[in-house]
Structure formats: C-alpha cells, structure tokens
Amino acid sequence: MPRAGFYAVESGKISFRRDGNWYTDEERIDNPRIALLFSRSISRNPDGSYFLQIGDERAPITVEDTPYVVKSVEGDARNGFTVLLNDDSREPLDASSLEVGADNVLYCRVKNGRFQARFLRPAYYHLSECLDMDNEGNFFFTVAGKRYPVGRAQPADIAAK
C-alpha cells in the first residue's frame, strides 16, 4: 500500500513563479491550502537548488525568481512597516535590505536575511510613497525619519542570495 505524500505529484514539475503562485506541470495550483503548505515547506540544498520537505517526503522544485514574495505591507512611514509573505508569516521590513532589480522590481531580505523576497505589485505600491530618487538617479527609502539607500540588484545577486 503506498504511503500518503508526494507520490502523486513527484512525477510532475513543481515551480514557484515570480507572480507568487505555485504551478505543477504548467498549471497553476489554485487550492490556497496546498499553496500555503508548499510556501511553508521550502528548503534549500547546499548547491542553491530548492525542494519541498513535507514530513519524510521531498520533491525538487524550480524557483523562478525568489522563494518568497511580499504579498502585502502593513504600517506607515512614521512607525515602520511589516511585510506579509507568501507563507503567511509577518516580519518587520528591513529597510536597509531594499534593492531594485530589472523592470524596477523591488526586493528585500527576509527570514533573518537568509532569503530574498520579491514585492508583488500591491505591496510595492503601498511603499511607493516612501521611495524617492535623488539628483544622481539613486533611489532611497524614507521611514521613521531615516533615509535608506536602495541598492541595485543584479540578476546574479538575486539568484545567489
């Protein structure tokens, strides 16, 4: 008798895409409980590749950009911000970790700085009032009266972090 677990999906290709959705064999996983379970089960191999670990079962996955996305932002410029990630965890935004990548996509560090997270559009818009550009074309972020430079992320930087 087969064990319950990933045996039904091991033959499929599981991926987490930059749109913040999970896919299997190019079909979006619309069940929010499965998507949340997958988001909470991401692990990383020493070589940088990712896999899902649920109980004793492991399944390799493809991460298109980052393993986490910022779904929404709570708070304000005076008191600071909290980010809500795709695994439904909340953590304070580390303003010093903000970077802008290709196509002006905003990223930050999460999970004690171990992972990069991509801001989804609604989350980015929530912060946009605190983003500005100086005369030299450099971005900065102002929160709680402090100004933070926003770095420029290179594609290799995002994948390596």
GROMACS elastic network, one bead per residue, 0.5 to 0.9 nm:
[ bonds ]
;  ai    aj funct       b0    kb
    2     5     6  0.89472   500
    2     7     6  0.80768   500
    3     6     6  0.88113   500
    3     7     6  0.77484   500
    4     7     6  0.72257   500
    4     8     6  0.85917   500
    5     8     6  0.72961   500
    5     9     6  0.85582   500
    5    54     6  0.78793   500
    5    55     6  0.83396   500
    5    56     6  0.84634   500
    5    57     6  0.63800   500
    6     9     6  0.52925   500
    6    10     6  0.56170   500
    6    54     6  0.84046   500
    6    57     6  0.62625   500
    6    58     6  0.73544   500
    6    59     6  0.70852   500
    7    10     6  0.52912   500
    7    11     6  0.76556   500
    7    57     6  0.85116   500
    8    11     6  0.71473   500
    8    12     6  0.83316   500
    9    12     6  0.52017   500
    9    13     6  0.79051   500
    9    14     6  0.81149   500
    9    24     6  0.80190   500
    9    59     6  0.83331   500
   10    13     6  0.75398   500
   10    14     6  0.84875   500
   10    58     6  0.86094   500
   10    59     6  0.62106   500
   10    60     6  0.83404   500
   12    24     6  0.60642   500
   12    25     6  0.55863   500
   13    23     6  0.79386   500
   13    24     6  0.53407   500
   13    25     6  0.51086   500
   13    26     6  0.78618   500
   13    60     6  0.80733   500
   13    61     6  0.69613   500
   13    62     6  0.78858   500
   14    22     6  0.72490   500
   14    23     6  0.56546   500
   14    25     6  0.66449   500
   14    26     6  0.82926   500
   14    59     6  0.80753   500
   14    60     6  0.73058   500
   14    61     6  0.50381   500
   14    62     6  0.64414   500
   14    63     6  0.89120   500
   15    21     6  0.84413   500
   15    22     6  0.57613   500
   15    23     6  0.51784   500
   15    24     6  0.63629   500
   15    25     6  0.83618   500
   15    26     6  0.83112   500
   15    60     6  0.88164   500
   15    61     6  0.52460   500
   15    63     6  0.57507   500
   15    64     6  0.72150   500
   16    19     6  0.82868   500
   16    20     6  0.67935   500
   16    21     6  0.59106   500
   16    23     6  0.63513   500
   16    39     6  0.87491   500
   16    61     6  0.74518   500
   16    62     6  0.63110   500
   16    64     6  0.61192   500
   16    65     6  0.81563   500
   16    66     6  0.81597   500
   16    67     6  0.69621   500
   16    68     6  0.88150   500
   17    20     6  0.56513   500
   17    21     6  0.56998   500
   17    22     6  0.64094   500
   17    23     6  0.75566   500
   17    62     6  0.82695   500
   17    63     6  0.62582   500
   17    65     6  0.67141   500
   17    66     6  0.80118   500
   17    67     6  0.84893   500
   18    21     6  0.74058   500
   18    63     6  0.81567   500
   18    64     6  0.59064   500
   18    65     6  0.55379   500
   18    66     6  0.70150   500
   18    67     6  0.87877   500
   18    69     6  0.78253   500
   18   118     6  0.75730   500
   18   120     6  0.84531   500
   19    22     6  0.88170   500
   19    69     6  0.83604   500
   19   120     6  0.71938   500
   20    67     6  0.88764   500
   20    68     6  0.76730   500
   20    69     6  0.59728   500
   20    70     6  0.85195   500
   20    71     6  0.79657   500
   20    86     6  0.72177   500
   20   118     6  0.86589   500
   20   120     6  0.74154   500
   21    28     6  0.67985   500
   21    29     6  0.72448   500
   21    30     6  0.83521   500
   21    35     6  0.74840   500
   21    86     6  0.88750   500
   22    27     6  0.84622   500
   22    28     6  0.58777   500
   22    29     6  0.54887   500
   22    30     6  0.81313   500
   22    34     6  0.89719   500
   22    35     6  0.62058   500
   22    38     6  0.80118   500
   22    39     6  0.85608   500
   23    26     6  0.56759   500
   23    27     6  0.52250   500
   23    29     6  0.52777   500
   23    30     6  0.87346   500
   24    27     6  0.53605   500
   24    28     6  0.65042   500
   24    29     6  0.68089   500
   25    28     6  0.84197   500
   27    30     6  0.88879   500
   29    32     6  0.78561   500
   29    34     6  0.75426   500
   29    35     6  0.66949   500
   30    33     6  0.88516   500
   30    34     6  0.81646   500
   30    35     6  0.74631   500
   31    34     6  0.55226   500
   31    35     6  0.63361   500
   31    36     6  0.87415   500
   32    35     6  0.50082   500
   32    36     6  0.60080   500
   32    37     6  0.84919   500
   33    36     6  0.51031   500
   33    37     6  0.60740   500
   33    38     6  0.85844   500
   34    38     6  0.61232   500
   34    39     6  0.85383   500
   35    38     6  0.51612   500
   35    39     6  0.61332   500
   35    40     6  0.86555   500
   35    86     6  0.86041   500
   35    87     6  0.85372   500
   36    40     6  0.61558   500
   36    41     6  0.85725   500
   36    86     6  0.71096   500
   36    87     6  0.56896   500
   36    88     6  0.75269   500
   37    40     6  0.52037   500
   37    41     6  0.62031   500
   37    54     6  0.84435   500
   37    87     6  0.77780   500
   38    41     6  0.50305   500
   38    42     6  0.65501   500
   38    52     6  0.66143   500
   38    53     6  0.85201   500
   38    54     6  0.83440   500
   38    87     6  0.81880   500
   39    42     6  0.59282   500
   39    52     6  0.85243   500
   39    67     6  0.80239   500
   39    68     6  0.77005   500
   39    86     6  0.62640   500
   39    88     6  0.85491   500
   40    52     6  0.87318   500
   40    86     6  0.83215   500
   40    87     6  0.51494   500
   40    88     6  0.83504   500
   41    51     6  0.81728   500
   41    52     6  0.52495   500
   41    53     6  0.54005   500
   41    54     6  0.61804   500
   41    87     6  0.87252   500
   42    50     6  0.68693   500
   42    51     6  0.59383   500
   42    53     6  0.65699   500
   42    54     6  0.89613   500
   42    61     6  0.88109   500
   42    67     6  0.74493   500
   43    49     6  0.86679   500
   43    50     6  0.57316   500
   43    51     6  0.54059   500
   43    52     6  0.60090   500
   43    53     6  0.66370   500
   44    47     6  0.80210   500
   44    48     6  0.60241   500
   44    49     6  0.57879   500
   44    51     6  0.62101   500
   44    52     6  0.86014   500
   45    48     6  0.53653   500
   45    49     6  0.53530   500
   45    50     6  0.59542   500
   45    51     6  0.74513   500
   46    49     6  0.74491   500
   47    50     6  0.88736   500
   48   159     6  0.84229   500
   48   160     6  0.75495   500
   48   161     6  0.89829   500
   49    60     6  0.80909   500
   49    61     6  0.78978   500
   49    62     6  0.76734   500
   49    63     6  0.81998   500
   50    59     6  0.89021   500
   50    60     6  0.62492   500
   50    61     6  0.56593   500
   50    62     6  0.66842   500
   50    63     6  0.70510   500
   50    67     6  0.83264   500
   51    58     6  0.65924   500
   51    59     6  0.54761   500
   51    61     6  0.50062   500
   51    62     6  0.79303   500
   52    57     6  0.79929   500
   52    58     6  0.55074   500
   52    59     6  0.52145   500
   52    60     6  0.63296   500
   52    61     6  0.68190   500
   53    56     6  0.70910   500
   53    57     6  0.58590   500
   53    59     6  0.68655   500
   53    60     6  0.89560   500
   54    57     6  0.53376   500
   54    58     6  0.65258   500
   54    59     6  0.87381   500
   55    58     6  0.81067   500
   63    66     6  0.61550   500
   63    67     6  0.59795   500
   64    67     6  0.80848   500
   65    68     6  0.87888   500
   65   117     6  0.87549   500
   65   118     6  0.78217   500
   65   155     6  0.89019   500
   65   158     6  0.74517   500
   65   159     6  0.70060   500
   66    69     6  0.70168   500
   66   115     6  0.78113   500
   66   116     6  0.60618   500
   66   117     6  0.57490   500
   66   118     6  0.63518   500
   66   158     6  0.73735   500
   66   159     6  0.73378   500
   67   115     6  0.74575   500
   67   116     6  0.74071   500
   67   117     6  0.68757   500
   67   118     6  0.85555   500
   68    85     6  0.64804   500
   68    86     6  0.61342   500
   68    87     6  0.77288   500
   68   110     6  0.82649   500
   68   115     6  0.75702   500
   68   116     6  0.69296   500
   68   118     6  0.66271   500
   68   119     6  0.89237   500
   69    84     6  0.84703   500
   69    85     6  0.56388   500
   69    86     6  0.57164   500
   69    87     6  0.87923   500
   69   107     6  0.86428   500
   69   116     6  0.83951   500
   69   119     6  0.56451   500
   69   120     6  0.64867   500
   70    73     6  0.74520   500
   70    83     6  0.61722   500
   70    84     6  0.57197   500
   70    86     6  0.65713   500
   70   107     6  0.85878   500
   70   108     6  0.87444   500
   70   117     6  0.62686   500
   70   118     6  0.59801   500
   70   120     6  0.58392   500
   70   123     6  0.64460   500
   70   124     6  0.85075   500
   71    83     6  0.75640   500
   71    84     6  0.56629   500
   71    85     6  0.55098   500
   71    86     6  0.61771   500
   71    88     6  0.87697   500
   71   118     6  0.89084   500
   71   119     6  0.68045   500
   71   120     6  0.57208   500
   71   121     6  0.82390   500
   71   122     6  0.72403   500
   71   123     6  0.59280   500
   72    82     6  0.85901   500
   72    83     6  0.60459   500
   72    84     6  0.52586   500
   72    85     6  0.73552   500
   72   119     6  0.80857   500
   72   120     6  0.76015   500
   72   121     6  0.87902   500
   72   122     6  0.64006   500
   72   124     6  0.80884   500
   72   126     6  0.78432   500
   73    76     6  0.89769   500
   73    81     6  0.65299   500
   73    82     6  0.57105   500
   73    84     6  0.60883   500
   73    93     6  0.86676   500
   73   122     6  0.83173   500
   73   123     6  0.53056   500
   73   124     6  0.81420   500
   73   126     6  0.64695   500
   73   127     6  0.76073   500
   74    80     6  0.85767   500
   74    81     6  0.55655   500
   74    82     6  0.51047   500
   74    83     6  0.63572   500
   74    84     6  0.77593   500
   74   123     6  0.88103   500
   74   126     6  0.82576   500
   75    78     6  0.83813   500
   75    79     6  0.67402   500
   75    80     6  0.58670   500
   75    82     6  0.62187   500
   75    83     6  0.88737   500
   76    79     6  0.56859   500
   76    80     6  0.55011   500
   76    81     6  0.58729   500
   76   126     6  0.88642   500
   76   127     6  0.84261   500
   76   143     6  0.79063   500
   76   144     6  0.86191   500
   77    80     6  0.54526   500
   77    81     6  0.72141   500
   77   127     6  0.84182   500
   77   129     6  0.85522   500
   77   130     6  0.67264   500
   77   142     6  0.70833   500
   77   144     6  0.57440   500
   77   145     6  0.79884   500
   78    81     6  0.89586   500
   78   143     6  0.61181   500
   78   145     6  0.70454   500
   79   143     6  0.74705   500
   79   144     6  0.57019   500
   80    92     6  0.77958   500
   80    93     6  0.75720   500
   80    95     6  0.89473   500
   80   143     6  0.60355   500
   80   144     6  0.61041   500
   81    91     6  0.86701   500
   81    92     6  0.60277   500
   81    93     6  0.55348   500
   81    94     6  0.86507   500
   81    95     6  0.87729   500
   81   127     6  0.86932   500
   81   143     6  0.83316   500
   82    90     6  0.64002   500
   82    91     6  0.54155   500
   82    93     6  0.52397   500
   82    94     6  0.89397   500
   83    89     6  0.82067   500
   83    90     6  0.55575   500
   83    91     6  0.56060   500
   83    92     6  0.61884   500
   83    93     6  0.58688   500
   83   123     6  0.81797   500
   84    87     6  0.81543   500
   84    88     6  0.60582   500
   84    89     6  0.58458   500
   84    91     6  0.69763   500
   84   123     6  0.88574   500
   85    88     6  0.52769   500
   85    89     6  0.55485   500
   85    90     6  0.64347   500
   85    91     6  0.83579   500
   85   110     6  0.89140   500
   85   117     6  0.81697   500
   86    89     6  0.74046   500
   87    90     6  0.88325   500
   91    94     6  0.88197   500
   91   110     6  0.77414   500
   91   111     6  0.81811   500
   92    95     6  0.89141   500
   92   110     6  0.88488   500
   93    96     6  0.87193   500
   93    97     6  0.84377   500
   93    98     6  0.88698   500
   93   108     6  0.77141   500
   93   109     6  0.82762   500
   93   110     6  0.80236   500
   94    97     6  0.55681   500
   94    98     6  0.73361   500
   94   108     6  0.71204   500
   94   109     6  0.69645   500
   94   110     6  0.79210   500
   94   113     6  0.88170   500
   95    98     6  0.56577   500
   95   108     6  0.77091   500
   95   141     6  0.72568   500
   95   142     6  0.84592   500
   95   143     6  0.78594   500
   95   148     6  0.65483   500
   95   149     6  0.87073   500
   95   150     6  0.83520   500
   96    99     6  0.87472   500
   96   108     6  0.84128   500
   96   109     6  0.89571   500
   96   141     6  0.87474   500
   96   148     6  0.58833   500
   96   149     6  0.71938   500
   96   150     6  0.74183   500
   96   151     6  0.88095   500
   97   107     6  0.78760   500
   97   108     6  0.51534   500
   97   109     6  0.55959   500
   97   110     6  0.88919   500
   97   113     6  0.83980   500
   97   148     6  0.89146   500
   97   150     6  0.75932   500
   97   151     6  0.78511   500
   98   106     6  0.69331   500
   98   107     6  0.56289   500
   98   109     6  0.73119   500
   98   140     6  0.89748   500
   98   141     6  0.82526   500
   98   148     6  0.84064   500
   98   149     6  0.79445   500
   98   150     6  0.52839   500
   98   151     6  0.64018   500
   98   152     6  0.86989   500
   99   105     6  0.82669   500
   99   106     6  0.58120   500
   99   107     6  0.51607   500
   99   108     6  0.63134   500
   99   149     6  0.86724   500
   99   150     6  0.51075   500
   99   152     6  0.52429   500
   99   153     6  0.55077   500
  100   103     6  0.83712   500
  100   104     6  0.55337   500
  100   105     6  0.54939   500
  100   107     6  0.62083   500
  100   108     6  0.89364   500
  100   139     6  0.83902   500
  100   150     6  0.67704   500
  100   151     6  0.62118   500
  100   153     6  0.55380   500
  100   154     6  0.86410   500
  101   104     6  0.54478   500
  101   105     6  0.50659   500
  101   106     6  0.63119   500
  101   107     6  0.73461   500
  101   151     6  0.86832   500
  101   152     6  0.59688   500
  101   154     6  0.62357   500
  101   155     6  0.73140   500
  101   158     6  0.84615   500
  102   105     6  0.60364   500
  102   106     6  0.88967   500
  102   152     6  0.87911   500
  102   153     6  0.76682   500
  102   154     6  0.75880   500
  102   155     6  0.76739   500
  105   118     6  0.72422   500
  105   119     6  0.70349   500
  105   120     6  0.84494   500
  105   121     6  0.86583   500
  105   124     6  0.83124   500
  106   117     6  0.85919   500
  106   118     6  0.61605   500
  106   119     6  0.55166   500
  106   120     6  0.83640   500
  106   124     6  0.68669   500
  106   153     6  0.88670   500
  107   116     6  0.65744   500
  107   117     6  0.54637   500
  107   119     6  0.58273   500
  107   153     6  0.81033   500
  107   158     6  0.86741   500
  108   113     6  0.86499   500
  108   115     6  0.84574   500
  108   116     6  0.57447   500
  108   117     6  0.54487   500
  108   118     6  0.68656   500
  108   119     6  0.78404   500
  109   112     6  0.75375   500
  109   114     6  0.69595   500
  109   115     6  0.56615   500
  109   117     6  0.60876   500
  109   161     6  0.88277   500
  110   114     6  0.63626   500
  110   115     6  0.53736   500
  110   116     6  0.60992   500
  110   117     6  0.64776   500
  111   114     6  0.55282   500
  111   115     6  0.61386   500
  111   116     6  0.86276   500
  112   115     6  0.78549   500
  113   116     6  0.75313   500
  113   161     6  0.89707   500
  114   161     6  0.72799   500
  115   161     6  0.62036   500
  116   158     6  0.67636   500
  116   159     6  0.85315   500
  116   161     6  0.63012   500
  119   122     6  0.80397   500
  119   123     6  0.58840   500
  119   124     6  0.56792   500
  120   123     6  0.55559   500
  120   124     6  0.62302   500
  120   125     6  0.88086   500
  121   124     6  0.50408   500
  121   125     6  0.61764   500
  121   126     6  0.87207   500
  122   125     6  0.51731   500
  122   126     6  0.63800   500
  123   126     6  0.51648   500
  123   127     6  0.67365   500
  123   128     6  0.88168   500
  124   127     6  0.53561   500
  124   128     6  0.61172   500
  125   129     6  0.77128   500
  126   129     6  0.71662   500
  126   130     6  0.87109   500
  127   130     6  0.56046   500
  127   131     6  0.68327   500
  127   141     6  0.86687   500
  128   131     6  0.51394   500
  128   132     6  0.80718   500
  128   141     6  0.88350   500
  129   132     6  0.78344   500
  130   140     6  0.82183   500
  130   141     6  0.54600   500
  130   142     6  0.53199   500
  130   143     6  0.68725   500
  131   139     6  0.68488   500
  131   140     6  0.57667   500
  131   142     6  0.66994   500
  131   150     6  0.87458   500
  132   138     6  0.83471   500
  132   139     6  0.56428   500
  132   140     6  0.55082   500
  132   141     6  0.64736   500
  132   142     6  0.81660   500
  133   136     6  0.78269   500
  133   137     6  0.56441   500
  133   138     6  0.53716   500
  133   140     6  0.61050   500
  133   141     6  0.87984   500
  134   137     6  0.54445   500
  134   138     6  0.54997   500
  134   139     6  0.65227   500
  134   140     6  0.75689   500
  135   138     6  0.74467   500
  138   149     6  0.76069   500
  138   150     6  0.74792   500
  138   151     6  0.83625   500
  138   152     6  0.89942   500
  139   148     6  0.87598   500
  139   149     6  0.62198   500
  139   150     6  0.52752   500
  139   151     6  0.75884   500
  139   152     6  0.88277   500
  140   147     6  0.65298   500
  140   148     6  0.54094   500
  140   151     6  0.84214   500
  141   146     6  0.82153   500
  141   147     6  0.56805   500
  141   148     6  0.50480   500
  141   149     6  0.63121   500
  141   150     6  0.65544   500
  142   145     6  0.63935   500
  142   146     6  0.54897   500
  142   148     6  0.61493   500
  142   149     6  0.87904   500
  143   146     6  0.54477   500
  143   147     6  0.66588   500
  143   148     6  0.80745   500
  144   147     6  0.85141   500
  153   156     6  0.82279   500
  153   157     6  0.61173   500
  153   158     6  0.66085   500
  154   157     6  0.50778   500
  154   158     6  0.64837   500
  154   159     6  0.89198   500
  155   158     6  0.52837   500
  155   159     6  0.64743   500
  155   160     6  0.86687   500
  156   159     6  0.52452   500
  156   160     6  0.60024   500
  156   161     6  0.85822   500
  157   160     6  0.51415   500
  157   161     6  0.60683   500
  158   161     6  0.55109   500
